[in-house]
Structure formats: C-alpha cells, structure tokens
Amino acid sequence: MGLLTWQDICKKYKDTWVAITEREQDAVGSLIRGHVAYAHPQRKMFYAHLKSHFPHGNLAVRYTGAVTVPLFAAR
C-alpha cells in the first residue's frame, strides 16, 4: 500500500498504534502522510513486535485514538 495521509491513517486504523515509515512531516513535526509498516490496537503487543522486527528502524510511532492521561502509566 502507498502513502496515506494522517487523516486516512486515522480512519483506516481507528484506535490503533501505528508505526510509520516513508513519512512526510511539517515544520513542527506533525505527520502529513506516510506508509504504515505495522499496526496493532494493543500497545504492549505493538511495542513487543517493534522490538523484535524493527530493532533499529527509523519509524514514527503514533496512536490514532483519543489519548488519555497518563499515557505512559506503570505496566
């Protein structure tokens, strides 16, 4: 699949963690478009997969759902 806009990524991968390559960002680092290399709705499973399959990857990681605070709570 080709590059998707951030809006299209949010629609296609609703409430999901996404790893994005070939990305284009604006001057402040907001994602404009990119290629979704991996997606998973569960954060723990998402990061476990990234660790084993993309150990040195140049990825942008984003969550497409609503963020609740604290985002990085104790596991």
C-alpha positions in Angstrom: 0.0 0.0 0.0 1.2 3.5 -0.8 1.4 6.6 1.3 -1.6 7.6 3.3 -2.5 11.0 4.7 -2.7 11.2 8.5 -6.5 11.6 8.3 -6.7 8.4 6.2 -4.5 6.5 8.6 -6.7 7.6 11.5 -9.8 6.3 9.6 -8.3 3.0 8.5 -6.6 2.2 11.8 -9.0 3.7 14.3 -7.9 3.5 18.0 -4.7 1.7 16.9 -0.9 2.1 17.4 0.8 2.6 14.1 4.5 2.5 13.0 5.0 4.8 10.0 7.9 4.8 7.5 8.5 7.0 4.4 6.8 9.8 6.3 6.4 13.4 5.5 6.2 15.9 8.4 5.5 19.6 8.6 7.9 22.1 10.2 6.8 21.3 13.7 6.9 17.5 13.3 3.2 16.8 12.7 2.7 13.9 10.4 1.3 14.8 7.0 1.5 11.3 5.3 3.4 8.1 5.4 3.4 4.3 4.9 2.0 2.2 7.8 4.6 -0.5 8.3 2.8 -2.1 11.3 -0.3 -1.5 13.3 -1.8 -3.1 16.4 -4.6 -1.9 18.8 -2.8 -3.1 21.9 0.2 -1.0 23.0 2.1 -3.9 24.7 1.8 -6.2 21.7 2.6 -3.3 19.3 5.9 -2.5 21.1 6.9 -6.2 21.5 6.5 -6.6 17.8 8.5 -3.4 17.0 11.3 -4.5 19.4 11.7 -7.9 17.6 11.0 -6.8 14.0 12.2 -3.2 13.8 15.1 -3.0 16.3 16.8 -0.1 14.5 14.0 1.2 12.4 13.5 4.8 11.6 9.8 4.9 12.5 7.3 7.4 13.6 5.0 5.9 16.2 1.6 7.3 16.7 -1.8 6.4 18.3 -4.8 7.1 16.2 -7.3 7.2 19.1 -8.0 9.6 21.9 -5.1 9.9 24.3 -5.9 9.6 28.0 -3.5 10.9 30.7 -1.2 9.4 31.9 -0.2 7.9 28.5 2.8 6.1 30.0 1.3 4.6 33.2 3.1 1.9 35.1 2.7 -1.5 33.5 
